[in-house]
Amino acid sequence: MAGIADFLDSLIGGFDLLCYCLAIGSLFWGLFVLRPWQSNDKYTDDLLQKTVALLYKGGFWLAAAQLFKIILKIWLMTAVLERWPFPEFAGTTQFIVGMVRTLLTVLLATYCYGYLRHNPTSKKHWITAGILALPMIISGAWLVHGAGRFENQIALMSLTVIHQLAAAAWIGGIFQLLTLWLLRKRKQVPAELWPILLKKFFVFGIASVAMILLSGLPIALLYIDTWDGLIGTGYGNLLLVKISLMSIALGFAWLNKNAVLDYGFSGNHHTLNNRVPYYIEAETFVLVTLLFTAASLASQPPAIDVPSLTASWQEVVNTFHPQIPQTSSPMHTDLLAGEAGRVAIIGQVPSMAATEWSNYNHNIAGIFLTVMSFFAMLFYVKKPGFEKFKYWPLGFVGLGIFLFFRSDAESWPLGPLGFWESTFNNGEILQHRIATLLVLVLGVFELTARITKNPNSKLPYVFPLLAAFGGLMLLTHSHVGFQAKSAFLIQVGHTTMGIFSLVLACGRWLELKLDKPGSDIAGFISVAALFQIGLILMFYREPLY
């Protein structure tokens, strides 16, 4: 069961940040964007109740996530130490501050549920909620990297809290915009509120993004002291992923801003109502993934602390060097003979058979993806006879079957370890099992959706949702803190594919939502991202050191 605990630990941090953004972002939305005490009955009760509901629900979920994180730590320590970790763990900063933050969050959520919910236009209750949130926000400073530093400790703790606050303001506001659009579609708010609040939020959003950058830059400079540290460490790599995801999200924000400005000049609401909501949905995919990436980043030691484990930029670039795919596999018996060296706690030395087995698996998977995505791109060319390429998702089914037998050779069905034993006692194998299932489901559902063409079916939306989840898994995949350089170089491929998986998800989502020509462009970008993932896998090579 330690494998499950380890896997959940890599995800609960992202969920914790997500709930934090819901609670604090909703509080900021009410205090600085809505300001309902000045509305003159402009806002409907439905809008105010939804706003407050996201606040207190986010708070209760945040408290539960914080408590669950502590339980997981106890679970993991018990499994590793083979004894109950108390009373020693009870005296640690992580346990004490975690429990205090849980109680403070419950207090905030309870106040919002008991008082603000019944008086959502009361300035007094909104300000009181803000005051109650303040100690909870400050307590988070003792749960970040900076709290464990000897140098610049106060500055790093303060900057990190500001960084989190700014991110919560932006991302929480995006969640509120999605809620606003749903209410507008149901005619539960006046239609004119949509452009008004969009315009108000963009001013607030620009300030939030500026604060994210101003607080994040000095943190990065203090934790990363060389270019190799930025490119050649797990911390630097995930920071680059964060920057990439933020750039994509800002691209969607730019499209939304242009639509609002165009509406202000021309009064044409077509883009505002038929594209902007779906850009915001795609932006939400990106921002949620960014939060989970930030949680993974928090589990990495700063680059400045691991100079001996830092790869050079040449070594990182070399991992993407084109080369002939390996199409022959070593014998299974040769692989198992070298497993003891690969899984050793000290001095891990993968056998040549293990390296070639992994190369073969990745390269064949890459061939599957490049071939099927090539045919998918031909389908989007829309030439006579090319419509037959709509069956391209069938390649996912073949890939899923291949991965089922090949992904973890030391476990069932090929290896000596049983299915349940290997799944629940190894976090990496558990993630591989989930990934294999995702690939199979992706193929079956997407093929069915493209064949049936039912305009009322929700089946087509399964593909982008699962692709987004797959990208999220790649970005949180087995990120060991003080990992060997070879393990980091493998991680680089995972994170790059994670970004392209997110582009794949956003493209397919927008293809289903947008009108033409935007839908066709988004669809082509989606399968082009899949093609890039295939190339990364097809040229993949395990590091030999």
C-alpha positions as CSV (number, residue, x, y, z in Angstrom):
1,M,0.0,0.0,0.0
2,A,3.0,2.3,0.2
3,G,2.9,2.7,-3.5
4,I,-0.6,4.1,-3.3
5,A,0.5,6.5,-0.6
6,D,3.5,7.7,-2.6
7,F,1.3,8.2,-5.7
8,L,-1.3,10.1,-3.8
9,D,1.3,12.3,-2.1
10,S,2.4,13.5,-5.5
11,L,-1.2,14.5,-6.4
12,I,-2.6,15.8,-3.1
13,G,-0.2,18.8,-3.2
14,G,-1.8,20.0,-6.4
15,F,-5.3,19.4,-5.1
16,D,-4.3,21.5,-2.0
17,L,-3.2,24.4,-4.2
18,L,-6.4,24.1,-6.3
19,C,-8.6,24.4,-3.2
20,Y,-6.5,27.3,-2.0
21,C,-7.1,29.1,-5.3
22,L,-10.8,28.4,-5.0
23,A,-11.1,29.8,-1.5
24,I,-8.7,32.7,-1.6
25,G,-9.4,33.6,-5.2
26,S,-13.1,33.7,-4.5
27,L,-12.5,35.9,-1.5
28,F,-10.5,38.3,-3.7
29,W,-13.1,38.2,-6.4
30,G,-15.8,39.3,-4.0
31,L,-13.6,42.0,-2.3
32,F,-12.0,43.5,-5.4
33,V,-14.1,42.6,-8.5
34,L,-17.7,42.2,-7.4
35,R,-17.8,44.5,-4.4
36,P,-21.5,43.6,-3.9
37,W,-22.1,46.3,-1.3
38,Q,-21.7,48.9,-4.1
39,S,-23.8,47.0,-6.7
40,N,-27.2,48.7,-6.2
41,D,-28.9,45.3,-6.7
42,K,-27.0,44.8,-10.0
43,Y,-26.0,41.3,-9.0
44,T,-28.5,38.5,-8.7
45,D,-28.8,36.3,-5.6
46,D,-27.7,33.3,-7.7
47,L,-24.4,35.0,-8.6
48,L,-23.6,36.0,-5.1
49,Q,-24.6,32.6,-3.6
50,K,-22.3,30.8,-6.2
51,T,-19.5,33.2,-5.4
52,V,-19.7,32.6,-1.7
53,A,-20.3,28.8,-2.2
54,L,-17.0,28.5,-4.1
55,L,-15.3,30.3,-1.2
56,Y,-16.5,28.2,1.7
57,K,-16.5,24.9,-0.3
58,G,-12.9,25.6,-1.4
59,G,-12.1,26.3,2.3
60,F,-13.6,23.1,3.6
61,W,-11.8,21.1,0.8
62,L,-8.6,22.9,1.5
63,A,-8.8,21.9,5.2
64,A,-9.5,18.3,4.2
65,A,-6.6,18.3,1.8
66,Q,-4.2,19.7,4.4
67,L,-5.3,17.0,6.9
68,F,-5.0,14.3,4.3
69,K,-1.5,15.5,3.5
70,I,-0.6,14.9,7.2
71,I,-2.2,11.5,7.2
72,L,-0.3,10.5,4.1
73,K,3.0,11.6,5.6
74,I,2.3,9.5,8.6
75,W,1.4,6.6,6.3
76,L,4.6,6.9,4.3
77,M,6.8,7.3,7.4
78,T,5.2,4.2,9.0
79,A,5.8,2.2,5.8
80,V,9.5,3.4,5.5
81,L,10.5,3.3,9.2
82,E,8.3,0.2,9.9
83,R,7.2,1.8,13.1
84,W,4.7,4.5,14.4
85,P,6.4,7.9,13.8
86,F,4.9,9.5,16.9
87,P,5.7,11.3,19.2
88,E,8.7,12.6,17.1
89,F,6.6,13.7,14.1
90,A,4.2,15.6,16.4
91,G,7.1,18.0,17.3
92,T,7.9,18.9,13.7
93,T,7.1,22.3,12.1
94,Q,5.3,20.4,9.3
95,F,2.9,18.7,11.6
96,I,2.2,21.6,14.0
97,V,1.7,24.2,11.2
98,G,-0.2,21.8,9.1
99,M,-2.7,21.2,11.9
100,V,-2.9,25.0,12.8
101,R,-3.5,25.8,9.1
102,T,-6.3,23.1,9.0
103,L,-8.1,24.7,12.0
104,L,-7.7,28.2,10.6
105,T,-9.1,27.2,7.2
106,V,-12.1,25.5,8.9
107,L,-12.7,28.7,10.9
108,L,-12.7,30.8,7.7
109,A,-15.0,28.3,5.8
110,T,-17.4,28.1,8.7
111,Y,-17.7,31.8,9.0
112,C,-18.4,32.2,5.3
113,Y,-21.0,29.3,5.4
114,G,-22.7,30.6,8.6
115,Y,-22.6,34.4,8.0
116,L,-21.4,35.5,4.6
117,R,-23.7,33.1,2.8
118,H,-26.7,34.7,4.4
119,N,-25.5,38.3,3.9
120,P,-23.5,38.3,0.7
121,T,-23.9,42.0,0.1
122,S,-22.5,42.9,3.6
123,K,-19.2,44.8,3.4
124,K,-18.6,44.0,7.1
125,H,-18.9,40.2,6.5
126,W,-16.6,40.3,3.4
127,I,-13.9,42.3,5.3
128,T,-14.2,40.0,8.4
129,A,-13.7,37.0,6.1
130,G,-10.6,38.7,4.7
131,I,-9.3,39.2,8.3
132,L,-10.0,35.6,9.2
133,A,-8.1,34.4,6.0
134,L,-5.0,36.4,6.9
135,P,-3.6,34.1,9.6
136,M,-4.3,31.1,7.4
137,I,-2.5,32.7,4.5
138,I,0.5,33.6,6.7
139,S,0.7,30.1,8.2
140,G,1.5,28.8,4.8
141,A,4.9,30.5,5.0
142,W,6.2,27.7,7.3
143,L,5.2,25.0,4.7
144,V,7.4,26.2,1.8
145,H,11.0,25.8,0.7
146,G,12.0,29.1,2.3
147,A,11.2,27.9,5.8
148,G,14.1,25.4,5.7
149,R,16.7,27.8,4.5
150,F,19.5,29.4,6.6
151,E,20.0,32.4,4.3
152,N,17.3,34.8,3.1
153,Q,14.7,32.8,5.1
154,I,12.2,35.6,5.9
155,A,12.5,37.1,2.4
156,L,11.9,33.7,0.7
157,M,9.0,32.8,3.0
158,S,7.3,36.2,2.4
159,L,7.9,36.2,-1.4
160,T,6.5,32.6,-1.7
161,V,3.3,33.6,0.2
162,I,2.8,36.6,-2.0
163,H,3.5,34.4,-5.1
164,Q,0.8,32.0,-4.0
165,L,-1.7,34.8,-3.2
166,A,-1.2,36.4,-6.7
167,A,-1.7,33.0,-8.3
168,A,-4.8,32.3,-6.2
169,A,-6.3,35.7,-7.2
170,W,-5.8,35.0,-10.9
171,I,-6.8,31.3,-11.0
172,G,-9.7,31.7,-8.5
173,G,-11.0,34.5,-10.7
174,I,-11.0,32.2,-13.7
175,F,-13.1,29.7,-11.8
176,Q,-15.5,32.5,-11.0
177,L,-15.7,33.5,-14.7
178,L,-16.6,30.0,-15.6
179,T,-19.4,30.0,-13.0
180,L,-20.6,33.4,-14.3
181,W,-20.8,32.0,-17.8
182,L,-22.9,29.0,-16.7
183,L,-25.3,31.3,-14.9
184,R,-25.5,33.5,-18.0
185,K,-26.3,30.5,-20.2
186,R,-29.1,29.6,-17.8
187,K,-30.3,33.2,-17.7
188,Q,-29.8,33.5,-14.0
189,V,-27.8,36.7,-14.4
190,P,-28.4,39.6,-16.8
191,A,-26.5,39.2,-20.1
192,E,-24.8,42.6,-19.7
193,L,-22.9,41.4,-16.7
194,W,-20.8,39.0,-18.7
195,P,-18.8,41.8,-20.6
196,I,-18.8,44.1,-17.5
197,L,-17.2,41.5,-15.2
198,L,-14.9,40.3,-17.9
199,K,-13.5,43.8,-18.3
200,K,-13.2,44.3,-14.5
201,F,-11.4,41.0,-14.1
202,F,-8.9,41.7,-16.8
203,V,-7.6,44.7,-14.9
204,F,-7.5,42.7,-11.8
205,G,-5.9,39.8,-13.6
206,I,-3.1,41.9,-15.1
207,A,-2.2,43.1,-11.6
208,S,-2.2,39.5,-10.3
209,V,0.1,38.3,-13.2
210,A,2.4,41.2,-12.6
211,M,2.6,40.3,-8.9
212,I,3.3,36.6,-9.8
213,L,6.2,37.7,-12.0
214,L,7.6,40.2,-9.5
215,S,7.5,37.7,-6.6
216,G,8.6,34.7,-8.6
217,L,11.7,36.2,-10.2
218,P,13.7,36.8,-7.0
219,I,12.7,33.3,-5.7
220,A,14.0,31.8,-8.9
221,L,17.3,33.8,-8.7
222,L,17.9,32.7,-5.1
223,Y,17.2,29.0,-5.8
224,I,19.0,28.8,-9.2
225,D,22.4,30.2,-9.6
226,T,23.6,28.9,-13.0
227,W,22.1,28.2,-16.4
228,D,22.8,24.5,-16.0
229,G,20.8,24.7,-12.7
230,L,17.9,26.1,-14.7
231,I,18.1,23.5,-17.5
232,G,19.8,20.5,-15.8
233,T,17.9,20.0,-12.5
234,G,14.4,18.8,-11.6
235,Y,13.7,22.1,-9.9
236,G,14.8,24.1,-12.9
237,N,13.1,21.9,-15.4
238,L,9.7,22.2,-13.6
239,L,10.2,25.9,-13.3
240,L,10.6,26.0,-17.1
241,V,7.4,23.9,-17.4
242,K,5.6,26.5,-15.2
243,I,6.8,29.3,-17.4
244,S,5.6,27.4,-20.5
245,L,2.2,26.7,-19.1
246,M,1.8,30.3,-17.9
247,S,2.7,31.6,-21.4
248,I,0.0,29.4,-22.9
249,A,-2.5,30.6,-20.3
250,L,-1.6,34.2,-21.0
251,G,-2.1,33.6,-24.7
252,F,-5.7,32.6,-24.0
253,A,-6.0,35.7,-21.7
254,W,-4.7,37.9,-24.6
255,L,-7.4,36.4,-26.9
256,N,-10.1,37.2,-24.3
257,K,-8.8,40.7,-23.8
258,N,-9.0,41.4,-27.5
259,A,-12.5,40.1,-27.7
260,V,-13.6,42.4,-24.8
261,L,-11.9,45.4,-26.5
262,D,-13.5,44.5,-29.8
263,Y,-16.9,44.4,-28.1
264,G,-16.3,47.8,-26.6
265,F,-15.5,49.4,-29.9
266,S,-18.0,47.6,-32.2
267,G,-20.6,46.2,-29.9
268,N,-20.2,42.8,-31.7
269,H,-20.8,40.2,-29.1
270,H,-20.2,37.1,-31.3
271,T,-16.6,36.5,-30.2
272,L,-17.5,37.4,-26.6
273,N,-20.2,34.8,-26.4
274,N,-19.1,32.1,-28.8
275,R,-15.3,31.9,-28.3
276,V,-14.3,33.6,-25.1
277,P,-16.1,31.1,-22.7
278,Y,-14.3,28.2,-24.4
279,Y,-10.9,30.0,-24.4
280,I,-11.5,30.4,-20.6
281,E,-12.3,26.6,-20.3
282,A,-9.1,25.8,-22.1
283,E,-7.2,28.3,-19.9
284,T,-8.6,26.4,-16.9
285,F,-7.1,23.2,-18.2
286,V,-3.7,24.9,-18.3
287,L,-4.0,26.6,-15.0
288,V,-5.1,23.5,-13.1
289,T,-2.1,21.6,-14.6
290,L,0.1,24.5,-13.6
291,L,-1.0,24.1,-10.0
292,F,0.0,20.4,-10.0
293,T,3.3,21.3,-11.6
294,A,3.9,23.9,-8.9
295,A,3.2,21.2,-6.3
296,S,5.7,18.9,-7.9
297,L,8.2,21.8,-7.9
298,A,7.7,22.1,-4.2
299,S,8.9,18.5,-3.8
300,Q,12.2,19.2,-5.6
301,P,15.4,20.5,-3.9
302,P,16.4,23.9,-5.2
303,A,19.0,23.7,-7.9
304,I,21.5,25.6,-5.8
305,D,21.5,22.6,-3.3
306,V,22.3,19.8,-5.8
307,P,25.3,21.0,-7.9
308,S,26.7,17.4,-8.1
309,L,23.5,16.1,-9.6
310,T,23.1,18.9,-12.2
311,A,23.2,17.9,-15.9
312,S,24.7,20.2,-18.4
313,W,22.5,21.9,-21.0
314,Q,24.3,19.8,-23.7
315,E,23.2,16.6,-21.9
316,V,19.6,17.8,-21.7
317,V,19.5,18.8,-25.4
318,N,21.1,15.4,-26.4
319,T,18.0,13.6,-24.9
320,F,16.0,14.9,-27.8
321,H,18.6,14.1,-30.5
322,P,17.0,12.3,-33.5
323,Q,18.2,8.7,-33.8
324,I,17.1,5.5,-35.4
325,P,14.4,3.8,-33.2
326,Q,15.3,0.6,-31.5
327,T,13.0,-2.1,-32.9
328,S,14.6,-5.2,-31.3
329,S,14.1,-6.2,-27.6
330,P,16.3,-8.1,-25.2
331,M,15.1,-11.4,-23.8
332,H,12.8,-11.2,-20.7
333,T,15.2,-13.5,-18.8
334,D,18.1,-11.2,-19.4
335,L,16.0,-8.2,-18.2
336,L,15.0,-9.9,-14.9
337,A,18.6,-11.0,-14.3
338,G,19.6,-7.3,-14.0
339,E,16.7,-6.1,-11.9
340,A,18.6,-6.3,-8.6
341,G,21.0,-3.6,-9.7
342,R,18.3,-1.3,-11.1
343,V,16.2,-1.2,-8.0
344,A,19.0,-1.2,-5.4
345,I,18.7,1.6,-2.8
346,I,22.4,2.4,-3.1
347,G,24.4,2.5,-6.2
348,Q,21.6,1.9,-8.7
349,V,23.1,0.4,-11.9
350,P,20.6,-0.6,-14.6
351,S,21.7,-3.5,-16.7
352,M,22.1,-3.1,-20.4
353,A,19.1,-5.4,-20.9
354,A,16.9,-3.0,-18.7
355,T,18.1,0.0,-20.7
356,E,17.4,-1.6,-24.1
357,W,14.1,-3.0,-22.8
358,S,13.0,0.6,-21.9
359,N,14.3,2.1,-25.1
360,Y,12.4,-0.5,-27.1
361,N,9.2,0.2,-25.3
362,H,9.4,3.9,-25.7
363,N,10.5,3.8,-29.3
364,I,7.7,1.4,-30.4
365,A,5.2,3.5,-28.5
366,G,6.6,6.5,-30.4
367,I,6.1,4.7,-33.8
368,F,2.5,4.0,-32.8
369,L,1.9,7.7,-32.1
370,T,3.7,9.2,-35.0
371,V,2.0,7.0,-37.5
372,M,-1.5,7.5,-36.1
373,S,-1.0,11.2,-35.7
374,F,0.3,11.5,-39.2
375,F,-2.9,9.9,-40.6
376,A,-4.9,12.2,-38.2
377,M,-3.2,15.3,-39.7
378,L,-4.1,14.0,-43.2
379,F,-7.8,13.7,-42.0
380,Y,-7.7,17.4,-41.2
381,V,-6.5,18.3,-44.7
382,K,-10.1,17.6,-45.8
383,K,-9.3,16.4,-49.2
384,P,-11.5,13.8,-51.1
385,G,-10.7,10.3,-49.8
386,F,-9.0,11.5,-46.7
387,E,-12.2,11.1,-44.6
388,K,-11.2,7.4,-44.2
389,F,-8.4,8.5,-41.8
390,K,-11.0,9.2,-39.2
391,Y,-10.3,5.7,-37.8
392,W,-6.8,6.9,-36.6
393,P,-7.8,6.6,-32.8
394,L,-7.7,2.8,-33.3
395,G,-3.9,3.1,-32.9
396,F,-4.5,3.9,-29.2
397,V,-6.1,0.5,-28.7
398,G,-3.0,-1.2,-30.2
399,L,-0.7,0.9,-28.1
400,G,-2.7,0.1,-25.0
401,I,-2.4,-3.6,-25.6
402,F,1.4,-3.2,-26.2
403,L,1.9,-1.2,-23.0
404,F,-0.2,-3.7,-21.0
405,F,2.4,-6.5,-21.7
406,R,5.6,-4.4,-21.9
407,S,5.4,-1.4,-19.5
408,D,6.5,-3.3,-16.3
409,A,8.3,-6.5,-17.2
410,E,9.0,-7.5,-13.6
411,S,5.3,-7.7,-12.8
412,W,2.3,-9.6,-14.1
413,P,1.7,-10.7,-16.8
414,L,5.3,-11.3,-17.8
415,G,7.2,-11.0,-14.5
416,P,7.1,-12.9,-11.2
417,L,5.4,-10.1,-9.1
418,G,1.6,-10.4,-8.8
419,F,-0.7,-7.8,-10.3
420,W,-2.1,-6.4,-7.0
421,E,1.2,-6.7,-5.2
422,S,3.1,-4.8,-7.8
423,T,0.4,-2.2,-8.3
424,F,-0.1,-1.2,-4.7
425,N,3.5,-1.4,-3.5
426,N,5.2,0.6,-6.3
427,G,4.1,4.1,-7.1
428,E,5.7,4.0,-10.6
429,I,4.0,0.8,-11.6
430,L,0.7,2.2,-10.3
431,Q,1.1,5.2,-12.6
432,H,2.0,2.9,-15.5
433,R,-1.2,0.9,-15.0
434,I,-3.3,4.0,-14.9
435,A,-1.5,5.3,-18.1
436,T,-2.2,2.0,-19.9
437,L,-5.9,2.1,-18.9
438,L,-6.0,5.8,-20.1
439,V,-4.6,4.9,-23.5
440,L,-7.1,2.1,-24.0
441,V,-10.1,4.2,-22.9
442,L,-8.9,7.1,-25.1
443,G,-8.8,4.9,-28.2
444,V,-12.2,3.2,-27.6
445,F,-14.0,6.4,-26.7
446,E,-12.5,8.7,-29.3
447,L,-13.0,6.1,-32.1
448,T,-16.6,5.7,-31.1
449,A,-17.1,9.5,-30.9
450,R,-15.7,10.1,-34.4
451,I,-17.7,7.3,-36.0
452,T,-21.1,8.0,-34.5
453,K,-21.0,11.8,-34.9
454,N,-23.9,12.4,-32.5
455,P,-24.1,16.2,-31.9
456,N,-25.7,15.7,-28.5
457,S,-23.2,13.1,-27.3
458,K,-20.8,14.0,-24.4
459,L,-18.5,11.1,-25.5
460,P,-16.2,13.4,-27.6
461,Y,-15.3,15.3,-24.4
462,V,-13.8,12.2,-22.8
463,F,-10.7,12.5,-25.0
464,P,-9.5,16.0,-24.0
465,L,-10.3,15.4,-20.3
466,L,-8.3,12.1,-20.3
467,A,-5.5,13.7,-22.3
468,A,-5.3,16.6,-19.8
469,F,-5.2,14.1,-17.0
470,G,-2.5,12.1,-18.8
471,G,-0.4,15.3,-19.2
472,L,-0.9,16.0,-15.5
473,M,0.4,12.5,-14.6
474,L,3.4,13.1,-16.8
475,L,4.2,16.3,-14.9
476,T,3.9,14.6,-11.5
477,H,5.5,11.3,-12.6
478,S,7.9,9.8,-10.1
479,H,9.7,13.1,-9.2
480,V,12.2,11.8,-6.7
481,G,13.8,14.7,-4.8
482,F,17.6,14.0,-4.8
483,Q,17.5,11.9,-8.0
484,A,20.5,10.8,-10.0
485,K,21.4,12.7,-13.1
486,S,20.2,9.8,-15.3
487,A,16.8,9.9,-13.6
488,F,16.5,13.6,-14.2
489,L,17.3,13.2,-17.9
490,I,14.4,10.7,-18.1
491,Q,12.2,13.2,-16.3
492,V,12.9,15.9,-19.0
493,G,11.2,13.8,-21.6
494,H,8.2,13.2,-19.3
495,T,7.7,16.9,-18.6
496,T,8.0,17.9,-22.3
497,M,5.4,15.3,-23.3
498,G,3.3,16.5,-20.4
499,I,3.2,20.0,-22.0
500,F,2.3,18.6,-25.4
501,S,-0.4,16.4,-23.9
502,L,-2.0,19.5,-22.5
503,V,-1.8,21.2,-25.9
504,L,-3.4,18.1,-27.3
505,A,-6.3,18.3,-24.7
506,C,-6.9,22.0,-25.2
507,G,-6.8,21.7,-29.0
508,R,-9.4,18.9,-29.1
509,W,-11.6,20.7,-26.5
510,L,-11.6,23.9,-28.6
511,E,-12.2,21.9,-31.8
512,L,-15.4,20.6,-30.2
513,K,-16.5,24.0,-28.9
514,L,-15.5,26.6,-31.5
515,D,-17.0,27.6,-34.8
516,K,-15.1,27.3,-38.0
517,P,-12.4,28.0,-39.0
518,G,-11.2,28.0,-35.4
519,S,-12.4,24.5,-34.7
520,D,-10.4,23.1,-37.7
521,I,-7.3,25.0,-36.6
522,A,-7.6,23.8,-33.1
523,G,-8.1,20.2,-34.2
524,F,-5.0,20.2,-36.4
525,I,-2.9,21.7,-33.5
526,S,-4.2,18.9,-31.3
527,V,-3.0,16.1,-33.5
528,A,0.2,17.9,-34.3
529,A,1.0,18.0,-30.6
530,L,0.3,14.2,-30.5
531,F,2.9,13.9,-33.4
532,Q,5.5,15.8,-31.3
533,I,4.9,13.3,-28.4
534,G,5.4,10.5,-30.8
535,L,8.7,11.9,-32.0
536,I,10.0,12.4,-28.4
537,L,9.2,8.7,-27.7
538,M,10.6,7.5,-31.0
539,F,14.0,9.1,-30.4
540,Y,14.0,8.2,-26.7
541,R,17.2,6.7,-25.2
542,E,17.9,5.8,-21.5
543,P,21.0,7.6,-20.2
544,L,23.9,5.2,-19.8
545,Y,25.2,6.8,-16.5
